[in-house]
Amino acid sequence: MSPRPTAITLHRASRVLEVAFDDGVAYRLPAEYLRVESPSAEVQGHAPEQKVLVAGKRAVGIDAVEPVGHYAVALRFSDGHSTGLYTWAYLHQLGREQSARWAAYEAALARAGLDRG
């Protein structure tokens, strides 16, 4: 069974979403990271090779965290992006894989000649 959140705290000033899970782990997920890893079709496409490299989101914040049933949250970002549901399993995965995903993201930006802006 997937870990379930025990607490979700939005830290607006630092632009971090803190999520604690019932397996004892807690993750501090920056808004920029959540935005560039959005589960939306706009970012992920409909197949892995269709994933879009999102640049220029260093200053993005989260305006709202909205519960969706008992399985996910919808995030409304300050840049207007609000599609894609962050399931508990996906948030847990993003936390576990944060270092590797972030390194891959920064490398992809460098290869594309883009920056975090």
ZIVEN-V650030 format. One record per backbone hydrogen bond with DSSP energy under -1.0 kcal/mol. NH is the residue of the N-H (numbers start at 1). CO is the residue of the C=O. If there is no record, write none. Layout:
# ZIVEN-V650030
nh=NH co=CO
nh=NH co=CO
This chain:
# ZIVEN-V650030
nh=6 co=20
nh=7 co=20
nh=9 co=18
nh=11 co=16
nh=16 co=11
nh=17 co=29
nh=18 co=9
nh=19 co=27
nh=20 co=7
nh=21 co=25
nh=22 co=4
nh=24 co=21
nh=27 co=19
nh=29 co=17
nh=31 co=15
nh=34 co=30
nh=35 co=31
nh=36 co=32
nh=37 co=33
nh=38 co=35
nh=44 co=40
nh=45 co=41
nh=50 co=47
nh=51 co=48
nh=52 co=43
nh=56 co=115
nh=58 co=116
nh=60 co=57
nh=63 co=76
nh=64 co=76
nh=66 co=74
nh=68 co=72
nh=71 co=68
nh=72 co=68
nh=73 co=86
nh=74 co=66
nh=76 co=64
nh=77 co=81
nh=78 co=61
nh=80 co=77
nh=86 co=73
nh=87 co=85
nh=88 co=71
nh=91 co=87
nh=92 co=88
nh=93 co=89
nh=94 co=90
nh=95 co=91
nh=96 co=92
nh=97 co=93
nh=101 co=97
nh=102 co=98
nh=103 co=99
nh=104 co=100
nh=105 co=101
nh=106 co=102
nh=107 co=103
nh=108 co=104
nh=109 co=105
nh=110 co=106
nh=111 co=107
nh=112 co=108
nh=113 co=110
nh=114 co=109
